[in-house]
Amino acid sequence: MTRRFRLALALLCTLPGGMALGQAPDGGVLLLPMPTDPASREISVTVTPGLKRTTDLRDPALREARVAMLAKTVIPPEQLRALADARDGLAAQRYVRWLLANGGSASDVAYYGSIAASTGRVATLSDAVAAMMRLNPATEPPERVKVYVEMLYPHAWAGNTLALDTIAMLNGEGRLFGPMSEKTRARMLDQSAKIGDGRLELLLAMELLRQPAARAAQADLIRDYLKRATAGNHPGVQSAAAALLASLDAPAASPSTPSAAAETQP
């Protein structure tokens, strides 16, 4: 890593709003170069209506539990989970709160948080995303990953920047969502162009730069991301992207040549 590249990384830490840190599935730290607009993180999408009628539940005990829950009565976590499994978004949201308060697993928080967010309860999205960052791609059940994808993508395409960032961070070799398809990449860049600040492009470039193999194999793609970021409307992102571009184009330091005097010495 060149000195100029290290300086470019240091510049990222001075961007307005500070740095938001996330934990990558491989244990690495992800750098999010600026906070997103709070309003954009609240964009909500109803992916599925979820359970709407209590009479749709076959179990009489669950019907009674749902009536009690809707009356704001506290019901046992086992019943909350059962209702959430029946795609009751409110029960899923309340079960996530219980999980967070009682040391629940990251997989359960991500899964039930995704169910809640899919029914329009976007307040649960940040908890679900934070849990997804802690998941092991090798062991997370594929059927749960499918639920995460089905919730996140519609939110991202609607302009929710938290969902958009999450897709960028969890797509890739060895990541939770696997290698990024060209269709997904094009859709992400199109959505980011509508936002116009260049932060997603900078994030995508940073994700590749932090992988030694990708820095060489995907140098052209990294440059493309950084050039897009420099064309954005956020001065801090522009400066950081320009510094990273310069670091990529800087010639590598050549090893010093021994002096003639040194060569003649025994």
PyMOL commands that set and color helices and strands:
alter all, ss='L'
color gray80, all
select helices_A, chain A and resi 3-12+40-42+54-56+60-70+77-85+89-101+106-118+122-132+142-157+161-170+182-195+199-209+212-217+219-230+235-249+260-264
alter helices_A, ss='H'
color red, helices_A
select strands_A, chain A and resi 20-23+29-32
alter strands_A, ss='S'
color yellow, strands_A
deselect
rebuild
show_as cartoon
